[in-house]
Amino acid sequence: MKAWLRWVAMGLACCSVASAREWTSVSGTKLDAEFVRITGDTVTLKKPDGQTLGIRRQLLSAEDQAFIQEQSGAPAASRSRSRASPPVRR
């Protein structure tokens, strides 16, 4: 039974480490953190020390923005369509 618990604990530890990644700002600043969520244009990241911080999406590299898009599950095309004005009926 104890061996089983060790395997579960090791698995959970590996999973939590695997979700952290290196983020890069458009100015080149790097940060190791875990993606938490995106709300509007604010990306919430969790640093290894547990501190969370909000960063404007536009301040992150194109690669990081693509990762956020993939994680949030909403394609960029549908986002841009939702902001566009409705079609004009004639």
C-alpha positions in Angstrom: 0.0 0.0 0.0 2.8 2.4 0.9 4.5 1.8 -2.5 1.3 2.6 -4.3 1.0 6.0 -2.4 4.6 6.8 -3.4 3.9 6.2 -7.1 0.8 8.4 -6.9 2.8 11.2 -5.1 5.6 11.0 -7.7 3.0 11.1 -10.5 1.4 14.2 -9.1 4.7 15.9 -8.6 5.7 15.2 -12.2 2.4 16.5 -13.5 2.7 19.8 -11.6 6.2 20.4 -12.8 5.3 19.5 -16.4 2.7 22.2 -16.7 5.2 25.0 -15.9 6.9 26.5 -19.0 9.2 29.4 -19.9 7.3 32.5 -21.0 8.9 35.3 -23.0 7.8 38.9 -23.3 8.0 40.9 -26.5 11.0 42.7 -25.0 12.8 39.3 -24.3 12.3 39.0 -20.5 11.8 35.4 -19.5 9.7 33.9 -16.7 9.1 30.3 -15.6 5.4 29.9 -14.7 2.3 27.8 -15.2 -0.7 29.0 -17.3 -3.8 29.4 -15.1 -6.4 31.2 -17.3 -7.1 34.0 -19.6 -9.7 36.6 -18.8 -10.3 39.2 -21.6 -6.8 40.2 -22.6 -5.2 39.4 -19.2 -3.2 36.1 -18.8 -2.9 34.8 -15.3 0.3 32.9 -14.6 1.5 31.1 -11.5 5.2 31.2 -10.6 6.9 28.3 -8.9 6.7 30.1 -5.5 2.9 30.1 -5.8 2.6 33.8 -6.6 0.1 34.6 -9.4 0.4 37.5 -11.7 -1.6 39.0 -14.5 0.1 40.0 -17.8 -1.5 41.6 -20.8 -1.6 39.0 -23.7 -0.1 41.5 -26.1 3.0 41.8 -24.0 3.9 38.1 -24.6 5.8 36.6 -27.5 3.9 35.2 -30.5 4.8 31.7 -29.5 3.3 32.2 -26.0 0.2 33.8 -27.5 -0.2 30.7 -29.7 0.2 28.5 -26.6 -2.5 30.5 -24.8 -4.9 30.2 -27.8 -4.3 26.4 -27.8 -4.9 26.1 -24.0 -8.0 28.2 -24.0 -9.6 26.2 -26.8 -11.0 29.2 -28.7 -9.6 29.6 -32.2 -8.4 33.2 -33.1 -10.8 33.4 -36.0 -13.9 33.0 -33.8 -12.6 35.6 -31.4 -12.1 38.1 -34.2 -15.5 37.4 -35.6 -17.1 38.0 -32.3 -15.6 41.5 -32.2 -16.7 42.3 -35.7 -19.9 44.2 -36.3 -22.9 42.0 -37.4 -23.5 41.7 -41.1 -25.7 44.3 -42.7 -29.0 43.1 -44.0 -30.4 44.6 -47.2 
